[in-house]
């Protein structure tokens, strides 16, 4: 007897191959043959040979043991099978079969490629499989017969063929048996797929290049393979049928299998190279191409399709209905086949009735329809989209694919415990890095804390409080891992459990699952998670009586969140390692910059911007009490003495400026031992806005301080000297104050500064107030009169615009103009574009004149007293377009970049005349919101608004799918220790990350002249004195040199020894390639 070879099992697989079960393998895996579509008897027991046969395993709440493995709950389920009476196509391969048949002759069964092309194609595929991708691509040119034979000295192969020396060299390379496995990457797979795709393209010939017989054009039509038969061919096949026109003939599965077997006999090696799947089935007794067809259907166990009970009736799983349809169609096919064989006497009366009810007039027609029904039911089992009806069921393909499939829903992502979800609401009173947690969540979520001598007293109090009183505990885990719920209604039992917490610690440690406490870290996430800061760690602040998460405004940009009903998820880390990562890596302070381009994510918005400008504007003063109160609002979290600044004005009363309030906060938040920040930058508000009279020469002009405008922000040693702080300084903007603090002192300091500014701005705005009135949008009488004059002129330019578009030298009468315009619309499709351009050129000048007249000089209330202008210029809310539409005019309405189109009647709206020339009829609105617009204007305005809404909706779904596609391709990229960027298969994508090796988050201040100036001003903060001492320390230098020497002598030498042979091989290949180039 021979010994059985044992298969070595590798627990770290290198690659993965998918195959197809043959009929014999399905029968070996199966435990029962399914012969009936019936499932249960009248008593509800599964029928033998039915779709819920007990041999396939237990399911649901049934307590009967499995008849195969005799388990109840532990039974994994066993497969059954259905034997079909006729061969059917595997629906996943039918398109592949069509492509194969389209490049082969169905008379001589030969491929429609010349022999030398087949030889080179096979050689290319073998080279790619061996890892020689470049060499395979070089052979593409030799597919041309002229190139392959254009050589004086052809080389004779072992088979007797004469080939080009380069092709012979490739055969020699493969003969050595060495494979270059490191080159098997996504790129090589893509090149291989392109070669196969090109080889399976339909040939342009009408006749076979080998036997000169006509080629069949095999088409995939309505999930069937068909080819066209002429009337003459039909007459030769069936003389009794009188047919005058040709028709499409369907190819049955058994007929197609005969074709493919003949093809495989002619080209076994080529087909295995084109379709590596055939290699897996080449070892059995069956022909490998039989995997494209099915005559045995596997039946999944009942555990995967359990029945439901509704109103005391058994409701079967929808997939069971598909299996029943297969069995029924199979039985109908068997009846029809017996009729064709002349065995109708053996059939019972019921079978006779089934035969008669089958669609079709003749027996052969009935056979075709029965086979087609069976094929359709098999298609539905594997892919439910084969049905034209709206399917409520799922095929095998739908079970696996897309968002609701097994892989994405249950493997790549799962439902998790220790998580909460609710609506988010804003709260300016909590810190930037905090999240407000409702107390109901704090009581439900728990964290496992081991009981130690240091925390036993605190944990006992929590156990005494129980699960309903915060801070309490939900359950206790003993030394053996068993958990005991802490009762909410039994104080005595809670007390006894608390006393036994630390008894006999030598036997093991108990674990108490306590409530969420203030300062615990939670991961906050808003979907869709499109970038890394979509998940950040926040410290919990428990809010009694609340029902929603409370979030700081500055986090909105990172999560792309607003407060119109958005919901977010909170996840509570369950180990110390996870908590450590959350506190130090995923925290808000460490995610201040977006990884995309290093721009800031956190910043203050809207009311806080207004408050910041009003607080820091020149002329804002406070007495001692107000100054100290505002400073305390911003620095209430500090636990040490606060450094205060001396007052700005001493007489007649002691006063501090608003700039000093902000300076005090900045100075106190800079860490001890670091130099204070110096910053020279610009505010968002332009310097022109501050000019009310010609500037005079400043007293400090000789010292270089001549320009003391409020738009120039100068911070010297932490003190704000000139300029207002607006959105440019504490919004989500680059090179603002917060960004510079982050660069100098780190994320913790910049986050504390944002929090402090939020609180002081909120407190100041509550005292100061802010509103928007009619006075902020009114224009002066002179400006209004000038505006009316320009509007009146603009209403008369329509005729001149049309005449210019028609290229007329003089403006004719209105009737003639309308007639010519109508002809131009009919004859010239580009006339609309030309006319729109002429109108736009004329009307843009009038629009600009009106805007210049009214804004900003024409307003009654000027900046900074004008609150609307203050909002727009400081970046708090709104834009200049909003102010223009309120006080000036709405301007030209555009739909898809054009003026509103004309109807078939020549009108843009029914209220206008046909081919009217006035700008108003073309969507030019000279009205404004302040004084109202007319109904026609309102209609045009609504058209543009609707277009904007639709564009937003369409772009959201498209950009979301595009982002997903990009990220799925990029998610495998990693930066290695050799600084290369590599894909999941270790193929090099970049030799240096970003082609320069710079970290985006740490290199933002290398870009502009401003950055250089800023770093020069703050060099003492960047190079800390302690770090300088460490660098100069001889002991530290000695340790560094030892480490470098060890690394150089050890790891690098090991790498060289390991890969030296491969490097030499690469060198030899390169030299041989250079020799070939020189010969050419």
MIBASE-997926 format. One record per residue (C-alpha): residue in one letter; x negated, y negated, z negated. Coordinates in steps of 0.001 Angstrom, whole numbers, padded with zeros to 6 digits, always signed. Layout:
N
aXYZ;...
***
This chain:
1080
x+000000+000000+000000;x-001176-003494+000772;x-001457-006261-001756;x+000906-009226-001656;x-000889-012520-001151;x-000005-014997-003906;x+000741-018584-002924;x-001351-021168-004767;x+000874-023844-006238;x-000564-027359-006383;x+001136-029539-008998;x-000054-032699-007182;x+001209-032252-003608;x-000534-034163-000859;x+002259-034301+001716;x+005839-033237+002318;x+007433-031315+005194;x+011127-030880+005924;x+012435-027798+007675;x+015731-026246+008743;x+017151-023000+007347;x+017673-020288+009933;x+020808-018118+009857;x+018892-015261+008245;x+017525-017523+005509;x+021011-018891+004767;x+022342-015334+004404;x+019477-014404+002070;x+020145-017469-000098;x+023893-016839-000127;x+025623-014740-002786;x+028989-014322-001047;x+030480-014479+002445;x+033475-016840+002559;x+036269-015249+004583;x+039395-017174+003602;x+040379-020811+003314;x+042603-020051+000293;x+041141-021069-003051;x+043318-020139-006062;x+046021-017579-006772;x+049392-018628-008341;x+047860-018344-011826;x+045025-020725-010958;x+042275-018098-010761;x+039727-018351-007906;x+040242-015837-005100;x+037399-013449-004125;x+035886-014497-000802;x+037485-017952-001217;x+035863-021349-001463;x+035834-021194-005292;x+034697-017568-005606;x+033328-016885-009092;x+030096-015540-007555;x+029164-019125-006598;x+029106-020243-010236;x+031177-021902-012910;x+032284-025528-012616;x+034048-028279-014515;x+035551-027260-017855;x+036008-023579-016970;x+034700-021363-019715;x+034405-018218-017551;x+030834-017047-016968;x+029298-017060-013489;x+029525-013634-011823;x+026005-013991-010421;x+023848-015287-013309;x+026390-014753-016149;x+025800-018277-017519;x+028539-020797-018255;x+027258-024353-018673;x+023664-023491-017698;x+024701-022052-014305;x+023089-024189-011576;x+025536-022968-008916;x+024908-020534-006038;x+025345-020911-002312;x+027827-019067-000108;x+028083-018883+003681;x+030589-018823+006552;x+029787-016782+009682;x+031005-018489+012848;x+032483-016574+015804;x+030728-018839+018303;x+027526-020822+018375;x+027762-024588+017742;x+025314-027468+018017;x+023589-028794+014926;x+024902-032412+015075;x+021594-033807+013813;x+019711-032347+016815;x+022175-032721+019683;x+020647-036013+020917;x+017171-034447+020786;x+018421-031486+022848;x+019850-033915+025419;x+016474-035676+025724;x+014688-032335+026166;x+017061-031134+028886;x+016772-034449+030747;x+013006-033919+031396;x+013233-030244+032374;x+014586-028628+035521;x+017490-026255+034750;x+016607-024024+037726;x+012887-023315+037253;x+012802-024543+033608;x+009639-026596+034154;x+008834-030040+032811;x+008906-032952+035258;x+005284-033901+034610;x+002192-032986+036598;x-000032-030308+035138;x-002948-032617+034343;x-000559-035066+032593;x+000816-032199+030449;x-002723-031177+029607;x-003707-034716+028533;x-000459-035157+026556;x-001112-031926+024640;x-004721-033002+024059;x-003595-036427+022764;x-001156-034857+020302;x-003805-032396+019041;x-006293-035252+018574;x-003769-037340+016587;x-002876-034345+014395;x-006611-033906+013706;x-006938-037594+012783;x-008708-038866+015924;x-006284-041669+016751;x-008607-043974+018723;x-009859-041092+020876;x-006265-040095+021664;x-005410-043623+022776;x-008487-043730+025022;x-007151-040742+027008;x-004010-042636+028094;x-005814-044026+031155;x-006667-040503+032380;x-002982-039713+032977;x-003506-041469+036293;x-004638-038847+038806;x-006957-041338+040508;x-008843-042087+037276;x-009010-038472+036095;x-010564-037265+039393;x-012714-040385+039994;x-015976-038846+038823;x-018802-037217+040760;x-019677-034645+038106;x-016493-032951+036819;x-016935-030514+033937;x-015636-026950+034110;x-013650-025760+031083;x-013436-022168+029806;x-010088-021751+031534;x-011629-022613+034888;x-010182-026137+035220;x-012403-029019+036302;x-011874-032166+034212;x-013381-035575+033574;x-016445-035485+031226;x-014606-037636+028660;x-011726-035148+028515;x-014206-032287+028169;x-015880-034152+025271;x-012512-034343+023494;x-012011-030581+023909;x-015481-030013+022414;x-014620-032318+019497;x-011498-030285+018698;x-013396-027016+019075;x-015637-027977+016132;x-012580-027667+013868;x-013314-030819+011855;x-010309-032951+010980;x-010358-036603+010055;x-007529-036394+007511;x-008064-039940+006180;x-006728-041283+009506;x-003304-039646+009082;x-001482-042856+008250;x+001741-044635+009159;x-000040-046115+012162;x-001023-042703+013512;x+002549-041468+012980;x+003827-044478+014921;x+001420-043803+017806;x+002432-040136+017857;x+006131-041065+017938;x+005485-043466+020836;x+003736-040709+022821;x+006587-038249+022248;x+009188-040889+023086;x+007396-041741+026356;x+007164-038033+027291;x+010939-037549+026778;x+011998-040485+028949;x+014365-039512+031760;x+012458-039019+035016;x+013324-041183+038059;x+013235-038230+040512;x+016357-036786+042117;x+014694-033416+042775;x+012417-031160+040754;x+008726-031718+041508;x+008127-027929+041282;x+011094-026151+042944;x+012611-029115+044846;x+016109-028270+043534;x+018395-031164+042482;x+017922-032258+038855;x+020883-032357+036484;x+021550-035647+034689;x+022438-034416+031190;x+024377-037062+029256;x+025478-037367+025641;x+029163-038303+025845;x+031645-038316+022939;x+029425-035980+020873;x+029182-033519+023751;x+026528-032677+026344;x+027897-032999+029888;x+026601-033087+033433;x+028327-033997+036688;x+029405-031296+039161;x+030320-032245+042701;x+033434-030912+044440;x+031281-028690+046716;x+029556-027061+043756;x+032901-026425+042068;x+034209-024766+045219;x+031182-022429+045303;x+031652-021475+041650;x+035491-021190+041674;x+036834-020800+045241;x+040419-020412+044039;x+040477-023916+042511;x+041398-026680+044973;x+039348-029697+043762;x+038656-032734+045935;x+036588-034788+043467;x+033763-033876+041143;x+033993-033928+037360;x+031925-033695+034197;x+031188-030199+032890;x+030539-029637+029181;x+027591-027487+028135;x+028470-024898+025499;x+025998-024245+022695;x+025181-020663+023767;x+024568-021825+027356;x+022280-024583+026088;x+020405-022099+023871;x+019638-019940+026931;x+018180-022973+028708;x+015992-023887+025734;x+014738-020330+025260;x+013648-020212+028899;x+011911-023578+028479;x+010178-022400+025304;x+008893-019280+027071;x+007265-021536+029696;x+005834-024170+027324;x+005522-022751+023773;x+002436-024728+022736;x+003570-028033+024266;x+006969-027859+022534;x+005321-027092+019176;x+003109-030150+019628;x+006019-032366+020676;x+008260-031105+017831;x+006179-029921+014839;x+009434-028685+013279;x+009281-025702+015639;x+006004-024516+014044;x+007792-023836+010753;x+010177-021374+012424;x+007671-019814+014830;x+006700-016939+012505;x+010088-015126+012424;x+011719-012797+014917;x+013982-015540+016279;x+013081-018084+018916;x+012034-021398+017223;x+014449-023479+019365;x+017386-021645+017736;x+017172-024112+014838;x+018928-026651+017076;x+022103-024523+016833;x+024225-023047+014055;x+026139-019785+013749;x+026130-019629+009944;x+027335-022491+007733;x+025987-022786+004162;x+028660-023480+001527;x+027544-025603-001434;x+028489-024302-004914;x+031743-025438-006577;x+029692-027356-009151;x+028948-029938-006401;x+032640-030154-005336;x+034718-029485-008467;x+038535-029636-008244;x+040489-032171-010314;x+043716-031623-012246;x+046395-034286-011699;x+049885-033973-013216;x+049214-030288-014030;x+048325-029560-010396;x+044949-028618-008964;x+043625-031252-006520;x+040756-029931-004440;x+037596-031847-003641;x+037731-033507-000161;x+034654-031564+000967;x+036491-028305+000268;x+039079-029468+002813;x+036350-029707+005484;x+035188-026154+004702;x+038800-024969+004994;x+039090-026687+008403;x+035946-024821+009567;x+037391-021472+008419;x+040760-022162+010093;x+039216-023309+013381;x+036909-020286+013269;x+039940-017971+012878;x+041743-019664+015810;x+038631-019203+017962;x+038485-015503+017026;x+042146-015036+018074;x+041567-016754+021446;x+038442-014666+022097;x+040373-011426+021410;x+043027-012515+023888;x+040342-013089+026516;x+038908-009593+025843;x+042364-008076+026373;x+042886-007038+022739;x+046146-008955+022181;x+048016-005754+021163;x+045785-005431+018093;x+046749-008914+016873;x+049595-009373+014368;x+052597-011591+015116;x+051163-014497+013118;x+047977-014451+015244;x+050128-014428+018407;x+051924-017560+017192;x+048545-019200+016449;x+047395-018426+020004;x+050525-019903+021535;x+050261-023098+019434;x+046628-023696+020491;x+046182-026626+022894;x+045626-025721+026537;x+047479-024081+029438;x+045058-021335+030433;x+043135-018964+028092;x+039842-020610+029077;x+041236-024042+028304;x+042436-022772+024928;x+038962-021318+024318;x+037316-024658+025101;x+039678-026611+022835;x+039259-024124+019978;x+035447-024276+020285;x+035563-028074+020428;x+037682-028185+017238;x+035171-025919+015495;x+032279-028110+016665;x+034079-031241+015399;x+034742-029725+011958;x+031050-028719+011650;x+030070-032271+012678;x+032340-033682+009940;x+030719-031448+007337;x+027296-032934+008061;x+028270-036453+009208;x+031740-037811+008424;x+031325-040687+010917;x+032044-038144+013671;x+035705-038727+012816;x+037394-041688+014490;x+039788-042059+011549;x+038743-044052+008493;x+037142-041255+006437;x+037705-041077+002684;x+035321-038139+002451;x+031535-037851+002590;x+029381-035677+004802;x+025908-034438+003900;x+024413-037521+005586;x+026629-039909+003582;x+025835-038098+000312;x+022156-038932+000815;x+021968-042221+002687;x+022450-045921+001924;x+023276-047699-001322;x+025897-045217-002555;x+023806-042146-001690;x+022089-039821-004162;x+018612-041247-003581;x+019316-044943-004133;x+022143-044609-006646;x+020974-041723-008833;x+017211-041355-008225;x+015660-044738-007370;x+018005-046487-009786;x+020125-045186-012612;x+022584-046434-015188;x+020733-047131-018421;x+021448-047337-022131;x+020462-050215-024425;x+021733-052775-021913;x+024403-055502-021956;x+026127-057538-019275;x+028270-060662-019481;x+028802-064125-018015;x+026075-066755-018482;x+026700-070272-019780;x+024216-073160-020168;x+022809-074315-023486;x+020311-077215-023646;x+019785-076672-027384;x+017989-073317-027169;x+014356-073017-026128;x+013310-072325-022542;x+011973-068865-023460;x+015068-067926-025498;x+018398-066353-024603;x+021532-066679-026689;x+022963-063237-027516;x+026568-062804-028753;x+026632-061112-032154;x+028808-058287-030766;x+025899-057332-028472;x+023406-057713-031305;x+025396-055188-033367;x+025752-052662-030543;x+022147-052732-029248;x+019580-051141-031535;x+015822-050682-031820;x+014079-047643-033428;x+011874-048737-036340;x+009778-046125-038241;x+010154-046423-042015;x+006886-047461-043702;x+006010-048784-047171;x+005833-052297-045679;x+009318-052434-044207;x+011322-049986-046287;x+012902-052731-048441;x+014091-054674-045387;x+015386-051543-043663;x+017284-050506-046802;x+019166-053817-046746;x+020051-053217-043083;x+021293-049690-043790;x+023369-051076-046675;x+024930-053619-044265;x+025894-050822-041865;x+026858-051094-038203;x+029461-053880-038547;x+027506-056509-040503;x+024569-058257-038858;x+021662-057692-039495;x+022420-054021-039997;x+021679-050596-038552;x+023644-048104-036463;x+022099-044725-037232;x+019126-042960-038826;x+016911-040373-037151;x+015385-037823-039563;x+012024-036092-039451;x+013295-033338-037130;x+014825-035747-034624;x+018475-035327-035648;x+020487-038543-035822;x+023079-039486-038407;x+025569-042281-037826;x+025776-044852-040600;x+029454-045080-041652;x+031028-048533-041524;x+033787-047740-044042;x+031850-045920-046772;x+029602-048243-048794;x+028621-045504-051262;x+027321-043238-048512;x+025390-046138-046974;x+023772-046818-050330;x+022741-043192-050767;x+021309-043109-047203;x+019336-046287-047949;x+017844-044766-051131;x+016726-041619-049296;x+014948-043530-046516;x+011417-043083-047874;x+011757-039912-049939;x+009049-037292-049285;x+007113-039239-046582;x+004656-036321-046370;x+007386-034281-044606;x+007650-036810-041784;x+008791-040318-040994;x+012403-041359-040590;x+013436-043873-037942;x+016122-046509-038460;x+017905-047874-035393;x+018437-051472-036443;x+020357-054323-034801;x+018835-056955-032516;x+017224-059703-034609;x+016215-063278-033839;x+012873-063206-032016;x+013344-059719-030535;x+012474-059587-026853;x+015025-058725-024170;x+014561-058355-020425;x+017020-060580-018599;x+017902-059782-014973;x+020195-061283-012360;x+020956-059398-009193;x+019961-059470-006424;x+016404-059122-007742;x+014595-060658-004773;x+011275-061529-006399;x+009316-060792-009568;x+010758-063605-011744;x+014271-062173-011209;x+013448-060104-014309;x+011888-062012-017221;x+011573-061444-020958;x+013362-063828-023324;x+013380-063996-027108;x+016783-063350-028635;x+018725-065919-030598;x+021866-064414-032155;x+024972-066594-031723;x+027867-065611-034026;x+031314-065802-032461;x+030083-066236-028876;x+031065-064011-025945;x+028527-065049-023279;x+024777-065183-022776;x+023365-068680-023334;x+020612-069675-020919;x+018403-072755-020606;x+018832-074854-017454;x+015197-074573-016374;x+015499-070804-015791;x+018200-071221-013138;x+015774-071501-010218;x+013879-068307-011136;x+017110-066279-011267;x+018849-068268-008491;x+021683-068595-011015;x+024395-071141-011553;x+027168-071284-014116;x+030246-070765-011950;x+030881-067249-013213;x+027516-065577-012623;x+026810-062476-014702;x+023440-061215-015934;x+022074-058031-017482;x+020017-057803-020671;x+017842-054766-021370;x+016447-054058-024843;x+012941-052419-024694;x+012763-049326-026896;x+009048-048944-027702;x+006203-051066-029024;x+004293-050755-025742;x+007314-052025-023800;x+007774-054885-026283;x+004091-055815-025994;x+004346-055979-022199;x+007524-058047-022449;x+006034-060531-024939;x+002768-060998-023022;x+003280-060187-019333;x+006954-060542-018416;x+007693-063518-020665;x+008975-066802-019257;x+005712-068631-019998;x+003723-066194-017826;x+006161-066547-014911;x+006114-070327-014552;x+004707-070091-010994;x+006423-068193-008184;x+004115-065449-006786;x+005039-066402-003206;x+003020-069632-002994;x+002166-070721-006546;x+004809-073454-006802;x+006520-074015-010178;x+009836-072325-010948;x+010895-073968-014217;x+011971-077583-014426;x+014619-079933-015776;x+017589-080996-013657;x+020440-083508-013368;x+021300-085162-016726;x+017829-084581-018135;x+016223-086351-015145;x+018480-089380-015653;x+017720-089399-019371;x+013961-089128-018733;x+013968-092128-016378;x+016089-094249-018722;x+013913-093304-021708;x+010571-094022-020023;x+011585-097176-018136;x+009743-100395-018968;x+011592-102464-021593;x+013037-099540-023594;x+012168-099973-027312;x+013107-098252-030590;x+012753-099083-034257;x+010940-096787-036670;x+013977-094647-037558;x+015022-094049-033958;x+011448-093399-032819;x+010839-090801-035512;x+014271-089221-034989;x+013644-088754-031253;x+010156-087366-031875;x+011561-084936-034448;x+014229-083781-031966;x+011515-082742-029553;x+009044-081310-032115;x+011424-079674-034603;x+009734-076298-034085;x+006292-077516-035295;x+005237-076438-038795;x+002391-078912-039315;x+001989-082668-039614;x+003082-084631-036555;x+000655-087220-035196;x+002468-090543-034674;x+001373-093496-032560;x+001078-097101-033754;x+003913-099405-032623;x+003760-101334-029346;x+005239-104556-030775;x+004463-105780-034286;x+006248-109165-034386;x+009013-110278-034888;x+009927-106630-035600;x+008054-103330-035356;x+009050-101484-032146;x+007931-098355-030270;x+008455-097952-026515;x+010207-095028-024862;x+006898-094120-023234;x+005408-093721-026724;x+008131-091212-027679;x+007061-089008-024756;x+003357-089645-025439;x+003789-088486-029061;x+005402-085239-027890;x+002623-084581-025326;x-000182-085263-027835;x+001298-083002-030535;x+001815-080084-028171;x-001795-080024-026903;x-003605-077232-028823;x-006213-078116-031433;x-009752-078282-030090;x-008728-079162-026529;x-009176-082556-024909;x-006056-084509-024131;x-004718-084618-020592;x-005575-087352-018074;x-003265-087704-015086;x-002988-090273-012283;x-000038-089519-010000;x+003068-090938-008338;x+006685-090879-009465;x+009479-089764-007135;x+010992-093270-007194;x+009294-095391-004524;x+007361-098509-005523;x+009559-100636-003218;x+012577-099942-005411;x+010987-101719-008386;x+010109-104967-006556;x+012504-107802-007534;x+010055-110708-007025;x+006567-111145-005514;x+003998-109423-007764;x+001472-111495-009714;x-002151-110586-010439;x-002419-108411-013556;x-004699-109467-016423;x-006485-106108-016223;x-007104-106335-012468;x-010833-106832-012991;x-010964-103496-014881;x-009346-101551-012055;x-005790-101646-013395;x-004270-104029-010905;x-001331-101876-009809;x+000852-101350-012867;x+004056-100560-010950;x+006475-098082-012537;x+006004-095731-009573;x+002348-095162-010555;x+002245-092679-013451;x-000938-092981-015503;x-001475-090716-018527;x-004744-091356-020329;x-005793-089057-023189;x-002234-087837-023577;x-000622-091300-023655;x+001785-092441-020950;x+000537-095934-020046;x+002530-096860-016948;x+005195-095310-014761;x+008506-093583-015351;x+008802-089822-015777;x+011308-088476-013248;x+011867-085212-011395;x+008337-085313-009936;x+006848-084915-013432;x+009100-082407-015211;x+011148-080869-012392;x+010212-077696-010514;x+007617-079610-008459;x+003931-079064-007739;x+001275-081162-009464;x+003741-082720-011885;x+003054-083187-015593;x+004378-079724-016558;x+002376-078032-013783;x-000798-079834-014851;x-000241-078891-018513;x+000216-075277-017418;x-003061-075380-015503;x-005010-076900-018417;x-003472-075291-021514;x-001484-072265-020327;x+002100-071203-020068;x+002975-071387-023776;x+002152-075106-023955;x+003996-075995-020726;x+007060-074026-021891;x+007048-075798-025279;x+006755-079153-023475;x+009778-078335-021291;x+011744-077358-024390;x+010722-080536-026234;x+011619-082770-023278;x+014999-081032-022986;x+015875-081698-026605;x+014682-085293-026703;x+016403-086117-023398;x+019654-084520-024583;x+019525-086453-027859;x+018736-089749-026102;x+021495-089345-023500;x+024040-088638-026237;x+023197-092082-027692;x+022692-093945-024428;x+025454-092477-022240;x+025640-092397-018470;x+028522-092932-016082;x+029279-093734-012461;x+031725-096516-011573;x+033230-098218-008552;x+030764-101074-008953;x+027949-098694-007959;x+029422-098133-004475;x+030834-101571-003626;x+029088-103730-001018;x+028964-107531-000881;x+031402-109554+001231;x+028675-110592+003697;x+027488-107011+004181;x+031085-105829+004618;x+031782-108480+007258;x+028606-107548+009127;x+029616-103865+008913;x+033062-104585+010408;x+031446-106473+013274;x+029112-103547+014126;x+032009-101039+013885;x+034081-103135+016282;x+031221-103167+018797;x+030672-099399+018477;x+034299-098641+019425;x+033776-100073+022932;x+030682-098129+024055;x+032547-095030+025296;x+032960-096198+028909;x+029295-097151+029259;x+028200-093750+027820;x+030380-091855+030326;x+029176-094040+033220;x+025554-093383+032229;x+026225-089637+032084;x+027818-089776+035557;x+024844-091877+036786;x+027100-094790+037899;x+025538-098219+038283;x+028743-100079+037344;x+031544-099098+035002;x+034678-098413+037126;x+038293-098679+035992;x+039504-096251+033347;x+041570-094111+035771;x+038631-093635+038142;x+036285-092911+035231;x+038620-090261+033794;x+039040-088618+037208;x+035286-088453+037794;x+034697-087144+034267;x+037265-084371+034837;x+035555-083342+038089;x+032154-083319+036382;x+033447-081067+033589;x+034765-078595+036188;x+031791-078592+038567;x+028783-079079+036264;x+028534-076773+033204;x+025712-078955+031840;x+027746-082160+031953;x+028935-081744+028335;x+025335-081623+027090;x+024371-084706+029127;x+027439-086644+027904;x+026749-085712+024277;x+023170-086915+024621;x+024282-090303+026036;x+026873-090824+023291;x+024324-089876+020609;x+021705-092280+021989;x+024158-095181+021923;x+025900-094441+018627;x+022721-093684+016626;x+021726-097356+016893;x+025085-098526+015510;x+024930-095952+012688;x+021452-097126+011675;x+022518-100801+011803;x+025472-100147+009465;x+023290-098188+007036;x+020647-100928+006962;x+023309-103592+006406;x+024947-101861+003418;x+022085-099957+001762;x+020416-100869-000465;x+020470-104678-000082;x+024187-104862+000644;x+025229-103249-002658;x+026674-105468-005382;x+024805-103550-008090;x+021098-103008-007383;x+018670-100344-008640;x+018006-099552-011510;x+021336-100909-012828;x+023147-099030-010021;x+023692-095578-011501;x+024378-093868-008151;x+021099-095157-006721;x+019353-094116-009944;x+020686-090566-009548;x+019604-090295-005907;x+016177-091938-006158;x+015109-090108-009334;x+016052-086736-007832;x+018755-085986-010410;x+021577-085310-007949;x+022713-086297-004481;x+020947-087713-001450;x+020966-090879+000647;x+023416-089166+003025;x+025983-089049+000203;x+025592-092752-000516;x+025860-093596+003189;x+029063-091582+003581;x+030561-093303+000517;x+029600-096919+001263;x+028734-097090+004995;x+030276-094540+007390;x+030485-090782+007980;x+028908-090983+011438;x+028972-088436+014250;x+030480-085012+013443;x+028612-082115+015089;x+029651-078500+015633;x+026749-076204+016509;x+024699-079267+017400;x+027294-080676+019823;x+030267-083030+019672;x+033683-081369+019112;x+034734-079559+022331;x+037696-080460+024532;x+040766-078266+024849;x+042038-077059+028233;x+044179-080209+028339;x+041066-082419+028161;x+041857-083579+024606;x+039747-082974+021519;x+042888-083337+019348;x+046551-083680+020398;x+046638-087281+019135;x+044159-088433+021834;x+044727-088897+025574;x+043193-086566+028152;x+039467-087218+028698;x+039531-090189+026352;x+036221-092088+026270;x+036374-093655+022798;x+033672-092454+020336;x+036455-091684+017833;x+037904-088979+020148;x+034454-087334+020264;x+034117-087016+016496;x+032459-090360+015647;x+033891-091385+012253;x+033330-095081+011536;x+035330-094864+008294;x+033868-094287+004817;x+035033-092455+001700;x+035226-095659-000340;x+038017-097127+001814;x+039331-093810+003202;x+039291-092081+006564;x+042106-091438+009058;x+043810-088044+009633;x+041893-087365+012877;x+038608-088125+011110;x+039588-085859+008237;x+040333-083011+010671;x+036935-083377+012376;x+035238-083531+008972;x+036992-080301+007913;x+035805-078607+011123;x+032185-079379+010256;x+032738-078250+006649;x+034231-074934+007779;x+031276-074322+010070;x+028899-074886+007160;x+030756-072362+004979;x+030758-069695+007691;x+027070-070254+008442;x+026241-069830+004748;x+028218-066596+004472;x+026701-065094+007628;x+023142-066122+006785;x+023391-064703+003252;x+024126-061165+004419;x+021604-061269+007260;x+018780-062733+005193;x+019517-060240+002412;x+019135-057277+004740;x+016040-058799+006354;x+014471-059298+002915;x+015210-055692+001956;x+013635-054380+005170;x+010488-056459+004595;x+010135-055510+000933;x+010610-051773+001634;x+007633-051977+004002;x+005512-054051+001637;x+006310-052429-001721;x+003580-049800-001318;x+000775-052365-000941;x-001784-052476-003753;x-005040-054332-004338;x-007758-051815-005160;x-010833-052248-007325;x-012852-052683-004123;x-010662-055801-003426;x-009054-054191-000339;x-005293-054244+000180;x-004123-050709+000945;x-000857-049040+001860;x+000670-046071+000051;x-001371-043698+002236;x-004647-045552+001383;x-004920-047127+004841;x-006570-050558+004744;x-004250-053471+005485;x-006630-056294+004492;x-010251-056183+003436;x-009595-059156+001143;x-006241-060073-000350;x-004824-062929+001723;x-008070-062863+003789;x-009786-064958+001106;x-009505-062824-002060;x-007921-065657-004068;x-005097-065131-006529;x-002206-067376-005487;x-001219-068116-009079;x-004744-069207-010057;x-005857-071118-006977;x-003139-073729-006518;x-005439-076528-007763;x-008069-075901-005068;x-006046-077454-002261;x-005895-081269-002105;x-007852-084386-003036;x-005450-084942-005921;x-006456-081569-007384;x-010155-082407-007188;x-009578-085759-008876;x-007395-084181-011574;x-009939-081437-012371;x-012723-084037-012552;x-010694-086157-015002;x-010009-083125-017220;x-013244-081163-017009;x-013611-081214-020798;x-010272-079380-021147;x-011165-076787-018518;x-014623-075914-019909;x-014041-075345-023613;x-016948-075841-026000;x-016590-072342-027495;x-016737-070747-024060;x-019927-072674-023262;x-021526-071372-026460;x-020596-067792-025538;x-022135-068197-022084;x-025392-069526-023573;x-025548-066782-026229;x-028449-064390-025447;x-026722-061366-026986;x-023709-061813-024725;x-025927-062206-021637;x-027818-059019-022595;x-024555-057044-022867;x-023399-058312-019455;x-026697-057388-017755;x-026599-053857-019288;x-023054-053361-018033;x-023955-054532-014507;x-027012-052247-014416;x-024973-049273-015624;x-022290-049938-013028;x-024810-050342-010184;x-026842-047248-011056;x-023924-045019-012015;x-020662-045517-010203;x-022060-046864-006916;x-024552-043996-006601;x-021808-041447-007257;x-019716-043041-004505;x-022661-043015-002085;x-023377-039321-002723;x-019729-038443-002232;x-019177-040316+001035;x-022680-040352+002597;x-021947-037524+004989;x-018743-039194+006182;x-020579-042490+006748;x-023181-040713+008882;x-020387-039054+010894;x-018747-042437+011527;x-022137-043759+012658;x-022578-040906+015149;x-019112-041514+016615;x-019892-045204+016973;x-023213-044489+018772;x-021609-042050+021223;x-018861-044566+021974;x-021475-047282+022639;x-023325-044928+025032;x-020117-044325+027018;x-019507-048079+027269;x-023074-048632+028503;x-022646-045896+031158;x-019498-047602+032413;
***
